[in-house]
Amino acid sequence: MNMYQKQLPIALLAGLFATVTVTNTFAAAPKPPADPKKQAAADPLLNAMQQELDRERELLILPGMQRPYFIEYRVDDYQSYEAIADYGALTREERNHQRVVRVTVRIGDYSTDSSSSRGDGSIELAPEDNDPAALRYALWTTTDEAYKAALRAYANKQAQLKRFEKPPTEKDFSPAAPVVSIEPLVKLDLDTVVWKKRLADASGAFLNDPELRSVAAHVQYSSANLRAVVLNRFLVNTEGTVVRHGYGGYTADYSVGGQAEDGMRLGRDNGSTAAIASELESAEAFHRRAINDVKSFEELRNAPVADAEDFHGPVLFSGDAASDVLNRLFVPNVEADRPEMGTTARTVGAYQSSYKARVLPDILDVVDDPSQATFNGRAVIGAYKIDDEGVPAQAVDIVQHGKLTNYLIGRTPVRDFPVSNGHGRAAPGQAARAAAAVIIFKAITPVSAAEMQQKLVAMAKEQDRDVYEVETLGGELTPRLLYRVHPDGSRQLIRGAVFDELDNRSLRSDIVAAGDDPYVNQTLGNIPETTIAPSLLFGDIGVKRATEEQQKLPYYAPPDTAK
């Protein structure tokens, strides 16, 4: 949000929302495709937006000032639902429904305009009903604010450009052919009564399991959470684009944790994420997950602490762990963010000068394909047909045999990439930016899971020492479940370790094998993404003992909850 944007309620901007394109199927005989223009005219929101846009295009100019060359109206209509249960009882239930208007006004032309790398435009809460007069009034006031802000920004930018010997090599904004696409409105489809019972059951499962009575004294939190979000987005601009599309996302998580005898804080936190609620875990599977996580937490409590001596050597990452590493170290660096004026860099980040250079081993290819709506028969959350700047989605070959061949681009060009490849995406109420959608890491010569284990053990034997295998990671790429693998192939769970020098150099030079076991990592955030990655065997990663200060244990036992 720039200095000219209004401050909105925390609930509007702080939430992380998941979206996915939803395709409706019908059992009846196929009907002739509807005329998108007629559908747009029949939508009260789009109709009001188009009417006000046409009016502003004619009237929006201050005496002696430039007329905008581009105006975009976007309305984000979203609903959210969240329920949380702790220790067997529901502790919170919350519903939310809001609409936000975002208006972007650009002064100048496609080559040089009022935009900045910080994002532009003004935002305002919009009426939640379909009253056209109220919506047009909100659009009018927000457009006035955006126009005045754009005039100031353009004057400032012109002054800044005079400081540089050469103008920028790329345009500020890439033209795009108009698109008219009207997709079905998406509704929040969730049986909340069933899920509240499911959450309460999972959060208190360990209290009612005779096998876990002894563990209950060590559990300091046990929580089950369900979050559901549906967003319908309406977009019109002066190029003639009219788009309506919908996204939805659902996630159900279980968390349990406490402390080891030495005070070390430990926890297990996982769940399932889906584009549609019916693809979340069943009640039985969710209950079983909670029980297994409590058992896993107890195993962690009793596990030895990582060696004091630092280790550098082979580490096998499961697909789950590998996808987290790639999401942190690789994905943000191929999302092309334009650098500040006056710099010669192509983009911002670790790969700003890596175009056509090797960023991964030659055994890996990477593609981002927003049109891949399903994987292994299940909907993926990052898929869409039209991006949030009105550009049709495109599959992009990002890496071929380890070499970076492309970036993900929105309508803000960077050097050598003058046009969008359909990856302009926006968080609710925020400006669009280049972002991943369904990014797939493919092993050119995949290795089976059994062979990956054999390779790891063979390296342990060859080096005559223990090596490591990580199943899951936590925040900051900290291992949650890390195993010491002995030369005889046996494993031992350890705790209190962190990775050292796990960075982009490691991705480029240390991966020696990739599995045939793609893991689907669905990320619910401001912008939903799906990362599909295989297990990865690194030849040289550092593992060392964490240096976190341990906290005191509770002074007395928890209440007796036996029933």
WOCOR-V352931 format. One record per residue. N is the residue number from 0. RES is the residue in one letter. NEAR is the number of other C-alpha atoms within 10 Angstrom. Layout:
N & RES & NEAR
N & RES & NEAR
//
This chain:
0 & M & 16
1 & N & 12
2 & M & 9
3 & Y & 15
4 & Q & 17
5 & K & 14
6 & Q & 12
7 & L & 14
8 & P & 9
9 & I & 8
10 & A & 10
11 & L & 18
12 & L & 16
13 & A & 10
14 & G & 13
15 & L & 16
16 & F & 26
17 & A & 30
18 & T & 30
19 & V & 31
20 & T & 27
21 & V & 25
22 & T & 13
23 & N & 9
24 & T & 7
25 & F & 7
26 & A & 5
27 & A & 6
28 & A & 6
29 & P & 8
30 & K & 7
31 & P & 6
32 & P & 6
33 & A & 9
34 & D & 11
35 & P & 17
36 & K & 12
37 & K & 10
38 & Q & 16
39 & A & 21
40 & A & 13
41 & A & 11
42 & D & 15
43 & P & 15
44 & L & 21
45 & L & 23
46 & N & 17
47 & A & 19
48 & M & 25
49 & Q & 22
50 & Q & 13
51 & E & 20
52 & L & 23
53 & D & 12
54 & R & 12
55 & E & 18
56 & R & 15
57 & E & 9
58 & L & 10
59 & L & 15
60 & I & 15
61 & L & 11
62 & P & 6
63 & G & 6
64 & M & 9
65 & Q & 14
66 & R & 19
67 & P & 21
68 & Y & 15
69 & F & 17
70 & I & 21
71 & E & 21
72 & Y & 24
73 & R & 27
74 & V & 27
75 & D & 21
76 & D & 21
77 & Y & 25
78 & Q & 18
79 & S & 21
80 & Y & 18
81 & E & 19
82 & A & 21
83 & I & 22
84 & A & 25
85 & D & 22
86 & Y & 22
87 & G & 21
88 & A & 18
89 & L & 19
90 & T & 12
91 & R & 12
92 & E & 14
93 & E & 10
94 & R & 11
95 & N & 12
96 & H & 14
97 & Q & 16
98 & R & 22
99 & V & 23
100 & V & 24
101 & R & 28
102 & V & 27
103 & T & 23
104 & V & 27
105 & R & 26
106 & I & 25
107 & G & 18
108 & D & 14
109 & Y & 17
110 & S & 13
111 & T & 19
112 & D & 24
113 & S & 23
114 & S & 21
115 & S & 18
116 & S & 13
117 & R & 10
118 & G & 14
119 & D & 26
120 & G & 27
121 & S & 29
122 & I & 29
123 & E & 20
124 & L & 21
125 & A & 21
126 & P & 19
127 & E & 14
128 & D & 11
129 & N & 13
130 & D & 12
131 & P & 18
132 & A & 12
133 & A & 15
134 & L & 22
135 & R & 20
136 & Y & 14
137 & A & 19
138 & L & 28
139 & W & 18
140 & T & 14
141 & T & 23
142 & T & 27
143 & D & 17
144 & E & 20
145 & A & 23
146 & Y & 25
147 & K & 16
148 & A & 22
149 & A & 26
150 & L & 22
151 & R & 12
152 & A & 19
153 & Y & 21
154 & A & 13
155 & N & 12
156 & K & 17
157 & Q & 13
158 & A & 11
159 & Q & 12
160 & L & 15
161 & K & 10
162 & R & 10
163 & F & 12
164 & E & 8
165 & K & 9
166 & P & 13
167 & P & 17
168 & T & 13
169 & E & 18
170 & K & 20
171 & D & 23
172 & F & 21
173 & S & 15
174 & P & 15
175 & A & 16
176 & A & 10
177 & P & 16
178 & V & 18
179 & V & 18
180 & S & 20
181 & I & 20
182 & E & 20
183 & P & 13
184 & L & 15
185 & V & 20
186 & K & 16
187 & L & 19
188 & D & 14
189 & L & 14
190 & D & 10
191 & T & 14
192 & V & 8
193 & V & 10
194 & W & 16
195 & K & 21
196 & K & 15
197 & R & 21
198 & L & 29
199 & A & 23
200 & D & 24
201 & A & 31
202 & S & 27
203 & G & 21
204 & A & 20
205 & F & 27
206 & L & 25
207 & N & 15
208 & D & 13
209 & P & 11
210 & E & 11
211 & L & 16
212 & R & 15
213 & S & 12
214 & V & 15
215 & A & 22
216 & A & 16
217 & H & 20
218 & V & 21
219 & Q & 15
220 & Y & 14
221 & S & 26
222 & S & 24
223 & A & 30
224 & N & 25
225 & L & 23
226 & R & 20
227 & A & 27
228 & V & 27
229 & V & 25
230 & L & 28
231 & N & 22
232 & R & 21
233 & F & 23
234 & L & 24
235 & V & 25
236 & N & 24
237 & T & 18
238 & E & 15
239 & G & 15
240 & T & 18
241 & V & 24
242 & V & 26
243 & R & 26
244 & H & 23
245 & G & 24
246 & Y & 28
247 & G & 28
248 & G & 30
249 & Y & 30
250 & T & 24
251 & A & 23
252 & D & 20
253 & Y & 27
254 & S & 20
255 & V & 25
256 & G & 21
257 & G & 22
258 & Q & 22
259 & A & 20
260 & E & 12
261 & D & 12
262 & G & 15
263 & M & 18
264 & R & 19
265 & L & 18
266 & G & 22
267 & R & 23
268 & D & 19
269 & N & 16
270 & G & 17
271 & S & 16
272 & T & 26
273 & A & 25
274 & A & 30
275 & I & 22
276 & A & 18
277 & S & 12
278 & E & 14
279 & L & 17
280 & E & 17
281 & S & 11
282 & A & 16
283 & E & 10
284 & A & 12
285 & F & 22
286 & H & 22
287 & R & 14
288 & R & 19
289 & A & 28
290 & I & 23
291 & N & 14
292 & D & 21
293 & V & 25
294 & K & 18
295 & S & 15
296 & F & 26
297 & E & 24
298 & E & 14
299 & L & 23
300 & R & 24
301 & N & 13
302 & A & 16
303 & P & 13
304 & V & 17
305 & A & 21
306 & D & 15
307 & A & 11
308 & E & 8
309 & D & 13
310 & F & 19
311 & H & 15
312 & G & 18
313 & P & 26
314 & V & 26
315 & L & 28
316 & F & 25
317 & S & 25
318 & G & 25
319 & D & 21
320 & A & 28
321 & A & 26
322 & S & 29
323 & D & 22
324 & V & 21
325 & L & 18
326 & N & 20
327 & R & 15
328 & L & 19
329 & F & 20
330 & V & 15
331 & P & 19
332 & N & 20
333 & V & 26
334 & E & 23
335 & A & 27
336 & D & 24
337 & R & 23
338 & P & 17
339 & E & 13
340 & M & 15
341 & G & 14
342 & T & 11
343 & T & 13
344 & A & 16
345 & R & 20
346 & T & 23
347 & V & 17
348 & G & 16
349 & A & 14
350 & Y & 21
351 & Q & 18
352 & S & 13
353 & S & 16
354 & Y & 18
355 & K & 13
356 & A & 13
357 & R & 17
358 & V & 24
359 & L & 24
360 & P & 21
361 & D & 19
362 & I & 17
363 & L & 21
364 & D & 20
365 & V & 24
366 & V & 17
367 & D & 24
368 & D & 22
369 & P & 28
370 & S & 19
371 & Q & 19
372 & A & 21
373 & T & 14
374 & F & 12
375 & N & 8
376 & G & 7
377 & R & 13
378 & A & 19
379 & V & 34
380 & I & 34
381 & G & 30
382 & A & 28
383 & Y & 28
384 & K & 20
385 & I & 25
386 & D & 24
387 & D & 26
388 & E & 25
389 & G & 26
390 & V & 22
391 & P & 21
392 & A & 21
393 & Q & 19
394 & A & 18
395 & V & 20
396 & D & 18
397 & I & 21
398 & V & 26
399 & Q & 22
400 & H & 18
401 & G & 20
402 & K & 21
403 & L & 21
404 & T & 17
405 & N & 21
406 & Y & 28
407 & L & 28
408 & I & 27
409 & G & 29
410 & R & 24
411 & T & 26
412 & P & 23
413 & V & 25
414 & R & 15
415 & D & 12
416 & F & 17
417 & P & 19
418 & V & 18
419 & S & 24
420 & N & 21
421 & G & 28
422 & H & 33
423 & G & 27
424 & R & 24
425 & A & 18
426 & A & 20
427 & P & 25
428 & G & 24
429 & Q & 21
430 & A & 22
431 & A & 21
432 & R & 25
433 & A & 26
434 & A & 23
435 & A & 27
436 & A & 30
437 & V & 27
438 & I & 27
439 & I & 23
440 & F & 21
441 & K & 22
442 & A & 24
443 & I & 15
444 & T & 13
445 & P & 18
446 & V & 19
447 & S & 14
448 & A & 16
449 & A & 9
450 & E & 13
451 & M & 20
452 & Q & 17
453 & Q & 13
454 & K & 18
455 & L & 25
456 & V & 23
457 & A & 15
458 & M & 19
459 & A & 21
460 & K & 16
461 & E & 10
462 & Q & 13
463 & D & 11
464 & R & 13
465 & D & 22
466 & V & 25
467 & Y & 25
468 & E & 23
469 & V & 21
470 & E & 17
471 & T & 22
472 & L & 21
473 & G & 15
474 & G & 8
475 & E & 11
476 & L & 17
477 & T & 17
478 & P & 22
479 & R & 24
480 & L & 20
481 & L & 26
482 & Y & 23
483 & R & 18
484 & V & 22
485 & H & 18
486 & P & 19
487 & D & 11
488 & G & 16
489 & S & 11
490 & R & 16
491 & Q & 13
492 & L & 19
493 & I & 22
494 & R & 24
495 & G & 22
496 & A & 21
497 & V & 19
498 & F & 19
499 & D & 14
500 & E & 12
501 & L & 18
502 & D & 15
503 & N & 19
504 & R & 12
505 & S & 18
506 & L & 20
507 & R & 15
508 & S & 16
509 & D & 21
510 & I & 22
511 & V & 16
512 & A & 22
513 & A & 31
514 & G & 24
515 & D & 19
516 & D & 18
517 & P & 22
518 & Y & 19
519 & V & 22
520 & N & 24
521 & Q & 23
522 & T & 22
523 & L & 25
524 & G & 14
525 & N & 18
526 & I & 22
527 & P & 27
528 & E & 24
529 & T & 24
530 & T & 26
531 & I & 24
532 & A & 30
533 & P & 27
534 & S & 27
535 & L & 26
536 & L & 24
537 & F & 22
538 & G & 18
539 & D & 18
540 & I & 21
541 & G & 15
542 & V & 25
543 & K & 17
544 & R & 18
545 & A & 16
546 & T & 9
547 & E & 9
548 & E & 9
549 & Q & 12
550 & Q & 12
551 & K & 12
552 & L & 16
553 & P & 12
554 & Y & 6
555 & Y & 7
556 & A & 10
557 & P & 12
558 & P & 8
559 & D & 10
560 & T & 11
561 & A & 10
562 & K & 7
//
